[in-house]
Amino acid sequence: MAHDNVLYPADEDELAALVTEAAASSRPLELIGKGTKRGLGRPVAAAAVVDLSRLTGIVDYAPEELVLTARPSTPLAEVEAAVGAARQMLAFEPPDFGPLYGAGVGHGTLGGALACNLAGPRRLKAGAARDHFLGFRAVNGRGEAFKAGGKVVKNVTGYDLCKIIAGSYGTLVAMTEVTIKVLPAPEATTTLCLAGLAPDSAMAALGSALASPYEVSAAAFLPADVATRIAPLGASSCTAIRIEGVAPSVKARAVALRDLLGKQGEVSAIDGEAAHRFWAAIRDVSPFSSSTDPLWRISVPPAAGAEAHKRLKREIPDAQLYHDWGGGLIWLMVPKEVDARAAAVRGALSGLGGHATLFRANDDARARVAVFEPPEPALDALSRRLKLSFDPRAILNRGRMYEGV
């Protein structure tokens, strides 16, 4: 994805000027931060790349207010180190997908996580990235600089532009500053594991845990062929449930969950650094990062997780997959095919209320396959009106989400 024409704006004014010039000549631009997720979405049609890597650094951090403001290309590692020093965290647990695209570990940025609305295992308790996105400054496709939201946790501004921009993959604006909410880090954490469960039993166990009053913060199921790569439980499947909070509460809830889950099988615990590595591997899709085979990110209602698992394995027997978010998020790796097995994947989800995103594939497959789930007509019309409002000449990341948009 190298490009001969790369522009490096040093600040918002320079960015606005070059976008204004590009808009005047209808010259499309590709926006990147550190470029760790350029393989996510359709190949972008661009005459030049706008590298925002100079827009970096924490602008303001007020631990007592639970608010942090930074420029978009600030490394997530830098942000997490700063909030960690204050015993706080990014509760949406942003993943590091760099290795999935051959970009290495630890290069992801805060702006990239927000633009793609990424979240890790804690999403089922804390919400997605957009739920922690308070405000931003940005340049739209006309070259106009503007701001939205604010720097307080409770903020009423009319239209919630943060939720529109999060998940827009750089197709609406180029962000120059972002403000997020942070939360206190848990005092204690433990992970309970059941080994050897079949998918149906595993989903039932996850459902029981999530329906309980014990405040589960992560819940995942790894079949044996995936679990053996990261789980400390030997050659068997792994059904894992995490609880966090103040130490006495975690201890009491762990005892209660052991009693609840003990009906399904023997329960063991993972703690400390081993547990941190375990959930980081699930978050970052590490079991599939060493391959270049097509990778799908599938979302279904958690109650449909077992049925989706059965259908996907029936349609693509040699696929590998695991579940996060209580069974509702499925990471599915399929053997290389020119169409990444798109018809089989989406056909397997028919009637389940889910959707599938082609998360990794070569340029040819991403150009020929609908990377994102084709939207319903009403949603498609709304999306196109939003695109015209922010970027009427379609110069920002043209075609990254949908062909011709």
matplotlib code that plots the C-alpha trace (Angstrom):
import matplotlib.pyplot as plt

x = [0.0, 2.9, 2.1, 4.5, 2.6, 2.5, 1.6, 2.5, 0.5, 2.0, -1.1, -4.8, -4.3, -2.0, -4.4, -7.4, -5.4, -4.4, -8.0, -9.4, -7.0, -7.9, -11.7, -11.3, -9.9, -11.9, -8.6, -9.3, -7.1, -6.3, -6.1, -3.7, -2.3, 0.5, -1.1, -1.6, -5.1, -4.8, -5.8, -9.2, -11.9, -11.9, -8.8, -8.9, -8.9, -6.6, -4.4, -2.4, -1.9, -2.4, -0.1, -1.4, 1.5, 2.7, -0.6, 0.5, 0.8, -1.4, -2.9, -4.5, -5.2, -7.3, -7.4, -9.8, -12.2, -11.8, -11.1, -8.1, -7.5, -4.9, -4.1, -5.3, -1.9, -0.9, 0.1, -2.4, 0.6, 1.4, -2.2, -2.4, 0.8, -0.4, -3.7, -2.2, 0.1, -3.0, -4.6, -7.1, -7.8, -9.4, -12.4, -13.3, -10.0, -8.8, -7.2, -3.9, -4.6, -1.2, 0.1, -3.0, -1.9, 1.9, 2.4, 4.0, 3.0, 2.3, 1.9, -1.9, -3.2, -6.0, -7.6, -7.5, -9.2, -12.0, -12.3, -12.9, -14.9, -12.7, -13.2, -11.9, -13.5, -14.8, -17.2, -20.0, -19.8, -18.2, -19.5, -17.7, -15.2, -17.9, -19.4, -16.3, -15.8, -16.7, -15.5, -13.2, -11.7, -11.6, -11.4, -14.3, -14.2, -14.6, -11.5, -13.5, -12.1, -14.8, -15.2, -18.0, -18.7, -16.8, -14.4, -16.8, -18.4, -21.9, -22.3, -25.4, -24.7, -27.8, -26.5, -24.0, -21.4, -18.9, -21.1, -21.3, -17.6, -16.7, -16.9, -16.8, -13.2, -12.0, -14.6, -16.3, -13.6, -9.9, -9.7, -7.1, -7.9, -10.0, -11.3, -12.2, -13.6, -11.3, -12.3, -10.6, -8.7, -10.0, -8.2, -8.5, -9.3, -9.7, -10.6, -12.6, -12.2, -14.1, -12.1, -13.5, -17.0, -18.7, -19.9, -23.5, -22.5, -20.0, -22.6, -25.0, -22.3, -21.5, -25.2, -25.6, -22.7, -23.8, -27.4, -26.1, -25.7, -21.9, -20.9, -18.9, -16.5, -15.5, -16.7, -15.2, -15.2, -12.2, -12.5, -9.6, -7.7, -7.6, -7.3, -4.2, -2.3, -3.0, -4.8, -2.9, -5.4, -3.8, -5.3, -9.0, -11.5, -11.6, -14.7, -13.5, -15.2, -13.6, -14.7, -13.1, -13.5, -12.5, -10.7, -13.3, -16.1, -14.0, -13.3, -17.0, -18.2, -15.6, -16.9, -20.5, -19.6, -17.6, -20.8, -22.9, -20.4, -19.5, -22.7, -21.1, -17.7, -14.5, -13.6, -10.1, -8.7, -6.2, -4.8, -2.0, 0.1, -1.1, -4.7, -3.6, -1.8, -4.8, -7.3, -4.9, -4.5, -8.3, -8.6, -5.9, -7.0, -3.5, -4.4, -4.8, -2.2, 0.6, -1.5, -2.5, -5.7, -9.0, -10.4, -14.0, -15.4, -18.9, -21.5, -24.6, -26.9, -25.1, -28.1, -27.5, -23.8, -24.1, -26.3, -23.9, -21.0, -22.7, -23.7, -20.3, -18.5, -21.0, -20.6, -16.8, -15.5, -11.8, -12.5, -11.1, -13.1, -13.6, -16.1, -15.8, -18.4, -20.4, -20.6, -21.8, -18.5, -17.0, -13.6, -13.6, -10.5, -11.2, -8.8, -7.7, -10.3, -10.8, -14.1, -12.9, -16.0, -18.2, -21.4, -20.9, -20.2, -23.1, -25.4, -24.7, -25.9, -29.2, -32.1, -29.8, -29.8, -26.0, -23.6, -20.1, -17.1, -14.2, -11.6, -8.5, -7.9, -5.7, -6.5, -8.1, -10.6, -11.4, -12.1, -14.4, -16.3, -18.6, -16.2, -18.9, -22.4, -24.5, -26.8, -30.6, -31.9, -33.0, -29.7, -27.8, -29.6, -28.9, -25.2, -25.0, -26.6, -24.2, -21.3, -22.6, -23.0, -19.4, -17.6, -19.6, -16.9, -16.1, -12.4, -11.8, -11.0, -13.1, -14.5, -13.1, -16.5, -18.6, -17.9, -18.4, -18.9]
y = [0.0, 2.3, 5.7, 8.1, 11.2, 11.5, 14.7, 15.4, 18.3, 19.6, 21.1, 21.7, 24.7, 22.9, 20.0, 22.3, 24.0, 20.8, 19.4, 22.6, 22.4, 18.7, 19.4, 22.2, 19.8, 16.7, 14.9, 12.0, 11.6, 8.6, 9.4, 7.4, 7.8, 5.2, 3.0, -0.1, -0.7, 0.2, -3.4, -2.9, -1.9, -1.7, -0.5, 3.3, 5.2, 8.1, 10.5, 11.2, 10.0, 12.4, 11.1, 12.5, 11.0, 14.5, 15.2, 13.4, 13.9, 14.2, 17.7, 17.6, 14.9, 15.5, 12.3, 13.8, 14.6, 11.2, 13.1, 12.9, 15.0, 14.0, 14.4, 11.5, 9.9, 9.6, 6.0, 4.0, 2.7, 6.3, 7.0, 3.7, 4.4, 7.8, 6.7, 3.6, 5.8, 7.3, 3.9, 4.5, 2.8, 3.0, 1.0, 0.0, -2.0, -1.0, -3.9, -3.9, -5.2, -4.2, -7.8, -8.9, -6.6, -7.1, -3.7, -5.0, -4.7, -1.4, 1.0, 1.6, 5.1, 6.6, 8.2, 5.0, 3.1, 5.8, 6.1, 2.3, 2.1, -0.7, -2.4, -5.4, -8.1, -5.5, -4.2, -6.3, -4.3, -1.0, -0.4, 0.4, 3.1, 5.5, 5.3, 6.8, 9.5, 12.9, 15.4, 16.2, 18.8, 17.9, 19.0, 18.0, 17.3, 21.0, 21.9, 23.5, 23.0, 22.6, 21.1, 19.0, 17.6, 18.8, 18.0, 16.9, 13.5, 15.0, 17.0, 17.9, 19.3, 18.4, 16.0, 13.4, 13.7, 11.6, 8.5, 9.3, 9.8, 6.7, 3.8, 6.0, 4.8, 8.3, 8.7, 11.8, 13.9, 14.1, 14.4, 16.7, 16.3, 13.9, 13.8, 10.6, 9.5, 7.2, 5.1, 3.8, 0.6, -2.4, -3.2, -6.9, -9.3, -13.0, -15.3, -18.6, -21.3, -24.4, -26.9, -29.3, -27.9, -28.4, -25.2, -25.6, -26.2, -23.3, -20.8, -22.0, -21.4, -17.9, -17.1, -18.2, -16.1, -13.0, -13.4, -13.6, -10.6, -11.1, -8.3, -10.3, -8.0, -10.5, -13.9, -16.0, -19.5, -20.9, -24.4, -26.7, -25.9, -22.3, -22.6, -24.6, -21.6, -19.2, -20.9, -22.5, -25.4, -28.0, -29.5, -28.8, -26.0, -23.1, -21.3, -18.2, -15.6, -12.5, -10.5, -7.3, -4.7, -4.2, -7.2, -8.4, -8.1, -10.1, -12.8, -13.2, -13.1, -15.7, -18.1, -17.6, -18.0, -21.2, -22.6, -21.6, -22.8, -26.0, -27.6, -27.5, -28.9, -28.4, -24.7, -23.4, -19.9, -17.8, -14.7, -12.1, -11.8, -15.1, -13.7, -10.4, -12.3, -14.5, -11.7, -9.6, -12.5, -12.8, -9.0, -8.8, -11.9, -13.3, -16.9, -15.8, -13.1, -15.3, -16.2, -14.2, -16.2, -14.2, -13.2, -12.4, -10.4, -11.6, -10.1, -12.0, -11.9, -13.9, -16.2, -17.1, -17.8, -21.6, -21.8, -19.5, -21.6, -24.8, -23.3, -21.8, -25.1, -26.9, -24.5, -24.2, -27.3, -26.3, -22.8, -21.8, -19.6, -18.5, -16.4, -13.2, -10.8, -13.7, -15.6, -12.6, -11.8, -14.5, -14.3, -16.7, -17.5, -19.3, -20.9, -18.6, -18.2, -15.3, -14.4, -15.2, -17.5, -14.5, -16.3, -19.2, -16.9, -14.5, -17.4, -19.1, -16.1, -15.8, -15.3, -14.9, -11.1, -10.9, -9.2, -10.0, -7.8, -9.1, -7.9, -9.2, -10.3, -9.4, -6.3, -8.3, -10.0, -6.7, -5.1, -7.8, -8.7, -6.4, -5.9, -4.4, -5.9, -4.3, -1.9, -1.8, 0.8, 3.3, 3.1, 3.3, 6.4, 8.0, 7.1, 8.7, 11.9, 12.0, 11.6, 14.4, 16.6, 16.1, 15.4, 16.4, 15.6, 12.3, 13.0, 11.4, 7.7, 7.3, 3.8, 2.5, 1.4, 0.9, 0.9, 4.3, 6.2]
z = [0.0, -0.5, -2.1, -3.8, -2.8, 1.0, 2.9, 6.5, 8.0, 11.2, 12.7, 12.1, 9.9, 7.5, 7.4, 6.6, 3.8, 2.1, 2.4, 1.0, -2.0, -2.6, -2.4, -5.0, -7.5, -6.3, -5.5, -3.1, 0.0, 2.1, 5.9, 8.1, 11.6, 12.0, 9.2, 11.4, 10.1, 6.4, 5.6, 7.4, 4.9, 1.2, -0.7, -0.7, -4.0, -3.4, -5.3, -2.1, 1.4, 4.4, 7.1, 10.5, 12.5, 13.5, 15.3, 18.4, 22.1, 25.2, 25.4, 28.7, 31.3, 34.5, 36.5, 39.0, 36.2, 34.5, 31.2, 28.8, 25.6, 23.0, 19.4, 17.2, 16.4, 20.0, 20.6, 22.6, 24.6, 25.6, 26.7, 28.6, 30.4, 31.5, 32.8, 34.3, 36.4, 37.9, 38.5, 35.7, 32.4, 29.0, 29.9, 26.4, 26.3, 22.8, 20.9, 19.1, 15.6, 14.1, 14.0, 12.1, 9.2, 9.6, 11.3, 14.5, 18.1, 20.0, 17.1, 17.2, 17.9, 20.0, 16.9, 15.0, 17.8, 17.9, 14.1, 13.8, 17.1, 18.4, 21.8, 23.6, 25.8, 28.4, 25.8, 27.2, 30.4, 29.5, 26.0, 22.8, 22.1, 21.0, 24.5, 26.0, 23.2, 24.6, 22.0, 19.1, 16.8, 13.1, 9.5, 7.2, 3.5, 2.6, 4.6, 7.4, 11.0, 13.7, 17.1, 18.7, 22.2, 25.2, 28.0, 30.6, 31.1, 31.2, 28.0, 26.0, 22.6, 20.5, 17.8, 19.2, 16.5, 18.5, 17.9, 14.2, 13.8, 15.8, 13.3, 10.2, 9.3, 8.4, 5.7, 7.2, 8.9, 9.7, 13.5, 15.0, 18.7, 20.7, 24.2, 26.0, 29.3, 31.5, 34.5, 37.7, 37.1, 39.0, 42.3, 41.7, 38.9, 38.4, 35.5, 36.0, 33.4, 32.4, 30.3, 27.7, 27.1, 23.7, 22.1, 23.2, 26.8, 26.7, 25.4, 28.1, 30.8, 29.4, 29.3, 33.0, 34.1, 32.2, 33.6, 37.1, 39.5, 39.6, 37.2, 34.6, 32.7, 30.0, 28.7, 25.9, 24.4, 22.6, 20.9, 21.6, 18.3, 19.3, 23.1, 22.9, 21.4, 24.3, 27.2, 30.1, 30.3, 28.0, 24.9, 25.5, 24.9, 27.3, 28.5, 30.4, 32.6, 34.1, 37.1, 38.3, 41.1, 44.7, 46.2, 48.7, 46.1, 43.5, 46.0, 47.0, 43.4, 42.4, 45.0, 43.9, 40.2, 41.0, 42.6, 39.6, 37.0, 38.9, 37.5, 34.0, 35.0, 37.0, 37.4, 37.6, 38.0, 36.1, 37.9, 37.6, 34.5, 33.0, 33.0, 31.5, 28.6, 28.1, 27.6, 25.6, 23.2, 22.9, 22.5, 19.8, 17.9, 18.5, 17.6, 14.0, 13.8, 12.4, 9.3, 6.3, 5.7, 5.4, 8.7, 9.5, 12.4, 13.0, 15.4, 16.5, 19.5, 22.3, 22.5, 18.8, 19.4, 19.6, 16.4, 14.5, 15.6, 14.3, 11.0, 10.3, 11.0, 8.8, 5.9, 6.2, 8.1, 7.9, 9.3, 12.8, 15.1, 18.7, 20.6, 22.7, 24.2, 25.8, 22.5, 20.4, 18.8, 16.5, 15.0, 12.0, 9.9, 6.6, 4.0, 1.2, -1.5, -4.0, -2.4, 1.2, 1.4, 1.7, 0.5, 2.9, 5.9, 5.3, 4.3, 7.6, 9.5, 7.7, 10.2, 13.2, 13.2, 12.8, 10.4, 9.2, 8.3, 6.2, 8.7, 6.8, 3.2, 0.3, -1.8, -4.5, -2.2, -0.4, -3.7, -5.0, -1.7, 0.3, 3.3, 5.5, 5.7, 2.9, 4.6, 4.4, 1.9, 4.6, 6.4, 3.2, 2.2, 5.6, 5.4, 2.0, 3.2, 6.1, 3.7, 1.5, 4.6, 5.9, 2.6, -0.4, -3.0, -1.3, -1.0, 2.4, 2.3, -0.8, -1.1, 2.2, 3.5, 0.4, -3.3, -4.9, -1.6]

ax = plt.figure().add_subplot(projection="3d")
ax.plot(x, y, z, "-o")
ax.set_aspect("equal")
plt.show()
